[in-house]
Amino acid sequence: MEQAVMDAVAKTARQLQNTGYETRHYVIPNCTSYAPVTGTAADVYGVEMRLGPAANQAGVSAWGVAHLPDPEWRNLCFMTMIEREDATGNPLLTRSPVYNVSVDQALDYVFLPALFTAWTPLDPHGKGQGIVVQAYQAAMSWSNLPNASRASLYIMRRYKRDGQLALIAVDFDDPLITFIAKLMTMGPGASSIHFFPKTKTPSEVTIPIPAGREEIVQMPGHSTALDQGFATARHYLTADR
């Protein structure tokens, strides 16, 4: 295991915990789940934060998930959202999570900004930069639309200041999330904003999710939009800068 990466993951989990959010962090050794986009098996480092109660389902919580899957670029982060049973901690992968107001507030104002800066010290170029590939395989409640619009402006104002080379979001097909994505790509600085809606072609990537002390389950259902996001991120990371 790479000690500097593990230290960064543990530090990020502690910082999020100190803001009042439950967190967990882990390493999945020699994982092949991301190999179709990274080209190799590798240790996957993960940190998760409980975003809040899941929408319309008692006893379930939404969790933000961040993975560092690429051994060449540990400043390349993949982020998504899942739901876990509160009693067991087991992930629920049979329905799309929902971004309601409380969940989206936690993700946009706490979790995602933390990810923007957490991995930039791992930049192999030493320039304190990185990229988060954000997957939005989820639905958005109508009540969250005003909040999501404001949060999008907040993210747009800060991502470059936080060392992000670009904004990349992938694999969305919800009408409200699509609406927000279109608004963001019409604003200033759109040249470094890349949004890839869900395609009809499945990705070979599955997302590894801890389901117990030893078990790892694979989260399927992503499309080649995810592959496009990783390819775009690696293009930015390998470019002269």
WOKANOR-V332696 format. One record per pair of residues at least 6 apart in sequence whose ideal C-beta (glycine too) atoms are under 8 Angstrom apart, sorted by the first residue. I is the first residue (numbers start at 1). J is the second residue. D is the distance in whole Angstrom. If there is no record, write none. Layout:
BEGIN
I/J/D
I/J/D
END
This chain:
BEGIN
1/27/6
1/29/8
1/43/6
2/43/7
2/71/8
2/74/7
4/74/8
4/122/7
5/45/5
5/68/6
5/74/5
5/122/6
6/27/7
6/45/7
8/74/8
8/118/6
8/119/6
8/121/7
8/122/6
9/25/5
9/27/8
9/45/5
9/46/7
9/47/5
9/68/7
10/25/6
11/118/8
12/25/8
12/47/5
12/66/8
12/114/6
12/115/8
12/118/4
13/23/4
13/24/7
13/25/4
13/47/5
14/23/8
15/114/7
16/23/5
16/47/7
16/49/5
16/110/7
16/111/7
16/114/6
17/23/5
19/110/6
21/49/5
21/50/6
21/51/8
21/106/7
21/110/7
21/111/8
22/49/7
22/50/4
23/47/6
23/48/6
23/49/5
23/50/7
24/47/7
24/48/5
24/210/8
25/45/8
25/46/6
25/47/4
25/48/7
26/45/8
26/46/5
26/210/6
27/43/6
27/44/7
27/45/6
27/46/7
28/43/7
28/44/4
28/46/7
28/208/5
28/210/7
28/216/6
29/43/5
30/41/5
30/42/7
30/43/7
31/41/6
31/42/6
31/43/7
31/44/4
31/69/7
31/208/6
31/216/8
32/41/5
33/44/7
33/69/8
33/205/7
33/206/5
33/207/7
33/208/4
33/218/6
34/42/7
34/44/7
34/67/8
34/69/4
34/70/7
34/78/8
34/205/6
35/41/6
35/42/8
36/203/7
36/204/4
36/205/5
36/227/7
37/203/8
37/205/6
37/226/7
37/227/6
37/230/4
37/231/7
38/69/6
38/70/5
38/71/7
38/72/7
38/230/7
40/71/7
42/69/7
42/70/7
42/71/4
43/71/7
44/67/5
44/68/7
44/69/5
44/208/6
45/67/7
45/68/4
45/74/8
46/65/7
46/66/7
46/67/5
46/68/8
46/210/8
47/66/5
48/63/5
48/64/6
48/65/5
48/66/7
49/63/7
49/64/5
49/106/7
49/110/7
49/111/5
50/61/5
50/62/8
50/63/6
51/61/7
51/62/4
51/63/6
51/64/5
51/81/7
51/102/8
51/103/5
51/106/4
51/107/6
51/111/7
52/61/7
52/62/6
52/102/4
52/103/5
52/106/6
53/60/7
53/61/6
53/62/7
53/102/7
54/60/4
54/61/6
54/62/5
54/83/5
54/97/7
54/98/7
54/103/8
55/62/8
55/97/8
55/98/4
55/100/4
55/103/7
55/141/6
56/98/7
57/83/7
59/85/6
59/86/5
59/87/6
60/83/5
60/84/7
60/85/6
60/86/6
60/92/6
61/83/7
61/84/6
61/86/6
62/81/6
62/82/8
62/83/6
62/97/5
62/98/8
62/103/5
63/81/7
63/82/5
63/83/7
63/84/6
64/79/7
64/80/8
64/81/6
64/106/7
64/107/5
64/111/4
64/112/8
65/79/7
65/80/5
65/81/7
65/82/6
65/207/8
65/209/7
66/77/5
66/78/7
66/79/5
66/111/8
66/115/5
66/118/8
66/132/8
67/77/7
67/78/5
67/79/8
67/207/7
67/208/8
68/74/5
68/76/7
68/77/6
68/78/8
68/119/7
68/122/8
69/76/8
69/78/6
70/76/5
70/234/8
72/124/8
73/124/7
73/233/8
73/234/7
73/237/5
74/119/6
74/122/4
74/124/8
75/119/5
75/120/6
75/122/5
75/123/5
75/124/7
75/129/7
75/130/3
75/131/7
75/237/7
76/119/8
76/130/7
76/131/6
76/133/7
76/230/8
76/233/6
76/234/7
76/237/6
77/115/5
77/118/8
77/119/5
77/130/7
77/131/7
77/132/5
77/133/7
78/132/8
78/133/5
78/135/7
78/207/8
78/230/8
79/111/8
79/112/7
79/115/6
79/132/5
79/133/7
79/134/5
79/135/7
80/134/8
80/135/4
80/136/8
80/137/7
80/207/6
80/219/8
81/97/5
81/99/8
81/103/8
81/107/7
81/136/8
81/137/8
81/138/6
82/91/5
82/92/8
82/93/7
82/97/7
82/209/6
82/219/7
83/91/7
83/92/5
83/95/8
83/97/5
84/90/6
84/91/5
84/92/7
85/92/6
89/211/8
89/212/8
90/211/6
90/212/7
91/209/5
91/211/6
91/217/6
91/219/7
93/209/8
93/217/7
93/219/5
93/220/8
96/137/6
96/138/5
96/139/5
96/174/8
97/103/8
97/137/8
97/138/5
97/139/8
98/138/6
98/139/5
98/140/7
98/141/6
99/107/7
99/138/6
99/139/7
99/140/5
99/141/7
99/144/6
99/148/7
99/177/8
100/141/5
100/143/7
100/144/5
101/141/7
101/143/6
101/144/5
101/147/5
104/140/8
104/144/5
104/147/6
104/148/6
104/151/6
105/147/7
105/151/7
108/148/8
108/151/4
108/152/8
108/154/7
108/155/6
109/151/7
109/154/7
112/132/7
112/134/7
112/155/7
113/155/8
113/158/7
113/162/7
115/132/5
116/130/8
116/132/6
116/158/7
116/159/6
116/162/4
116/163/7
116/164/5
117/162/5
117/163/6
119/130/5
120/128/5
120/129/6
120/130/5
120/162/8
120/163/4
121/128/7
122/130/7
123/129/5
123/130/6
123/163/8
125/241/7
127/241/6
128/163/5
129/163/5
129/164/7
129/165/5
129/241/7
130/163/6
130/164/7
130/165/7
130/237/8
131/164/6
131/165/5
131/166/6
131/168/6
131/233/4
131/236/6
131/237/7
132/164/7
132/168/7
133/168/5
133/169/8
133/170/6
133/226/8
133/229/4
133/230/6
133/233/5
134/167/8
134/168/7
134/169/5
134/170/7
135/169/8
135/170/5
135/171/5
135/222/7
135/226/6
135/229/8
136/169/6
136/170/7
136/171/6
136/172/4
136/174/7
136/177/5
137/171/5
137/172/7
137/198/8
137/221/7
137/222/7
138/172/8
138/174/7
138/177/7
139/174/5
139/176/8
139/177/8
140/148/6
140/174/6
140/176/4
140/177/5
140/180/8
142/176/7
144/176/8
145/176/6
145/179/8
145/180/8
148/176/7
148/180/5
149/180/6
149/183/7
152/180/5
152/183/7
152/184/5
155/167/7
156/167/7
156/184/6
156/187/6
156/189/7
156/193/8
159/167/5
160/189/8
160/192/8
165/192/7
165/236/4
165/237/7
165/241/7
166/192/4
166/193/7
166/194/6
166/232/7
166/233/7
166/236/5
167/184/7
167/192/7
167/193/5
167/194/7
168/194/5
168/195/8
168/196/8
168/229/5
168/232/6
168/233/6
169/181/6
169/194/8
169/195/5
169/196/7
169/229/7
170/195/8
170/196/5
170/225/4
170/226/5
170/228/7
170/229/4
171/196/7
171/197/8
171/198/5
171/222/6
171/223/6
171/225/5
171/226/5
171/229/8
172/178/6
172/181/7
172/195/8
172/197/6
172/198/6
173/197/6
173/198/4
178/197/7
181/195/4
181/197/8
184/190/8
184/193/6
184/195/7
185/193/5
185/195/6
187/193/8
194/229/7
194/232/5
196/225/4
196/226/8
196/228/5
196/229/6
196/232/8
197/225/6
198/223/5
198/225/5
199/223/4
199/224/5
199/225/5
200/223/7
201/223/6
201/224/5
202/221/8
202/222/7
202/223/6
202/224/7
203/222/4
203/223/6
203/224/5
203/225/8
203/226/5
203/227/5
205/222/6
205/226/6
205/227/7
206/218/4
206/219/6
206/220/5
206/222/7
207/218/7
207/219/4
207/222/7
208/216/5
208/217/8
208/218/6
208/219/8
209/216/7
209/217/5
209/218/8
209/219/5
210/216/6
211/217/5
END
